[in-house]
């Protein structure tokens, strides 16, 4: 396009080209402004000068750097710099699954209106009735939304985006671009704007309003460049004192390989740390969905507000369902359990307020929703601006410090426990023998020092060593079984035993024979195992420490029992009525003037004897209340040295007889069954298991009693009792003749505590 202006008859005599252009800037040449001249080719002829200029056609947005330096942003980093413009046409309505009942009513209203227009009849009453029903159904639906329904509304394709709200609430807004490292992520938009004359720094996630925009905006999922751009604007706002308002609407940070290589985690972490140190008020508003760290990277604010149908979560309901229930179909259940909606998060004190939405969601009336957001921003900022810098920082820190709680000792629901991922048990490894020997020696030294100093040895260390030795012995046995070549047979036998136990029947004799045979083979082959020496050493240590533990427990129980009995005896002797009787008896003895027991008269002796019996009965009653078997022994010496030998001989003979009975096949099988039932029942046996165990115990006791009654031991025991009784009576008579003392002068209380303990 060229034009000549030689017809304008303008003479430029005596002027240079620069002077002419300078003058044209202010007043134009012959009334033609420079802007018009710049668009055309012109020739100016003078006697001394000719100027020719031509405007070169260039491509729009031509820049000196590569077209596509960032693979995360297709089409080049500056393709999105065009102004955000509202759609010329309204977006197509999208009906969610739970809204389908409303569509039928809406269709009826449209049909009736169409009929009214076509026929010219008045259907206003019917239309009004249908519209009333529609509004009521809409209200009922949107006031009783489930968590998954709110998730679907938050993801609605027509839901207003960050920039939609920004242009609805601000008088002026200037978008700021770039992270000052060569990139500008379109998924995060930042800029300065004013609301009612107040200047704010705005930043938020930007989703697209259609497929083309969503691809350009990466569906609102920022790369590290976006978070670094937001970080730059935070520093900028902090420097100039602009309050910060962030809008959260993202499924999460973009999690592709390139983003991870560029430091996605570091960028988010840097934002989190920086936001806690900014000296200006920060308000975050969740306008759609807030997913995980991608949302939190611009969400560490003094106040977190949420639109009524927005959601804020650490993992999407679909991801949570896939992890816990192995299917995304459980998303509704996961959404309910995650507590991700505004009301639930306000109860948990994570969110600080809810901004209302119109019935039908924010997309039903975007401008009304934007005005509610504007009102919430003004109210919140008025509150935060009253705080000084120190109070503002402390307020932000405490908001996040108070989130969460702990419950200890609460049992896990069995249904949840089944669905939870099982812990991977650590691989058990044997402790080297030398290391174990050192630990054993140290523990022995502790026990010996505790004995010498009469102090209580460390029970915890002893119990830990016993448990450790048990585990070590299990590993040694497993290794020995494998070395001997019985591992497969043992596994098969275990499966057979498990099947037999699951059927709640007594073990079959054939299975018992298999167990016996395997047991005998293992015992025969055990000495040939390569780890036999270490197994033997560990078994010896376990036996030794178990004895030490038993002795320690016995001693401890004996001391505790002695203290309890002494306390009870003192309580009896400190009773007022017994004290009075004792004082009266002492006074009577002093009054008689007797120096020895033989000098006492008959009446005083009877009083003393009566008093002794009374005290003995009181003590016996008190000790019986402690579940102790009490017997009053009235002899000075029940068993002399000769009788002691007979008693020991009878005891050895009895033990030998019991051992032989235990080794008999019949009783041995019953004991094995008892062991299996106890192992099967575990720590908390059910009623059926308890009955089985009690029945087997009763069988064993009955067999032992029958065998003992039919043997010679019973007759020997009766003869020994008669001999003891005879010796006791003779001893009492001799003592009475020699000293003239009453029969129960040396009486005492003997307490038997069953088979395991006794105290005199």
HELIX and SHEET records of a PDB file:
HELIX    1   1 UNK A    6  UNK A    8  5                                   3    
HELIX    2   2 UNK A   17  UNK A   27  1                                  11    
HELIX    3   3 UNK A   34  UNK A   38  1                                   5    
HELIX    4   4 UNK A   79  UNK A   81  5                                   3    
HELIX    5   5 UNK A   97  UNK A   99  5                                   3    
HELIX    6   6 UNK A  100  UNK A  119  1                                  20    
HELIX    7   7 UNK A  124  UNK A  142  1                                  19    
HELIX    8   8 UNK A  147  UNK A  154  1                                   8    
HELIX    9   9 UNK A  162  UNK A  169  1                                   8    
HELIX   10  10 UNK A  211  UNK A  216  1                                   6    
HELIX   11  11 UNK A  218  UNK A  220  5                                   3    
HELIX   12  12 UNK A  224  UNK A  240  1                                  17    
HELIX   13  13 UNK A  257  UNK A  261  1                                   5    
HELIX   14  14 UNK A  264  UNK A  275  1                                  12    
HELIX   15  15 UNK A  292  UNK A  296  1                                   5    
HELIX   16  16 UNK A  317  UNK A  324  1                                   8    
HELIX   17  17 UNK A  328  UNK A  330  5                                   3    
HELIX   18  18 UNK A  331  UNK A  338  1                                   8    
HELIX   19  19 UNK A  342  UNK A  347  1                                   6    
HELIX   20  20 UNK A  362  UNK A  364  5                                   3    
HELIX   21  21 UNK A  366  UNK A  384  1                                  19    
HELIX   22  22 UNK A  389  UNK A  401  1                                  13    
HELIX   23  23 UNK A  414  UNK A  419  1                                   6    
HELIX   24  24 UNK A  433  UNK A  452  1                                  20    
HELIX   25  25 UNK A  459  UNK A  484  1                                  26    
HELIX   26  26 UNK A  487  UNK A  502  1                                  16    
HELIX   27  27 UNK A  509  UNK A  526  1                                  18    
HELIX   28  28 UNK A  532  UNK A  573  1                                  42    
HELIX   29  29 UNK A  576  UNK A  592  1                                  17    
HELIX   30  30 UNK A  597  UNK A  599  5                                   3    
HELIX   31  31 UNK A  602  UNK A  624  1                                  23    
HELIX   32  32 UNK A  641  UNK A  663  1                                  23    
HELIX   33  33 UNK A  665  UNK A  681  1                                  17    
HELIX   34  34 UNK A  687  UNK A  709  1                                  23    
HELIX   35  35 UNK A  712  UNK A  739  1                                  28    
SHEET    1   A 2 UNK A  42  UNK A  45  0                                        
SHEET    2   A 2 UNK A  50  UNK A  53 -1                                        
SHEET    1   B 7 UNK A 172  UNK A 176  0                                        
SHEET    2   B 7 UNK A 188  UNK A 195 -1                                        
SHEET    3   B 7 UNK A 198  UNK A 205 -1                                        
SHEET    4   B 7 UNK A 243  UNK A 250  1                                        
SHEET    5   B 7 UNK A 282  UNK A 291  1                                        
SHEET    6   B 7 UNK A 303  UNK A 307  1                                        
SHEET    7   B 7 UNK A 353  UNK A 355  1                                        
SHEET    1   C 6 UNK A 172  UNK A 176  0                                        
SHEET    2   C 6 UNK A 188  UNK A 195 -1                                        
SHEET    3   C 6 UNK A 198  UNK A 205 -1                                        
SHEET    4   C 6 UNK A 243  UNK A 250  1                                        
SHEET    5   C 6 UNK A 282  UNK A 291  1                                        
SHEET    6   C 6 UNK A 311  UNK A 313  1                                        
SHEET    1   D 3 UNK A 629  UNK A 633  0                                        
SHEET    2   D 3 UNK A 748  UNK A 753 -1                                        
SHEET    3   D 3 UNK A 757  UNK A 759 -1                                        
END                                                                             
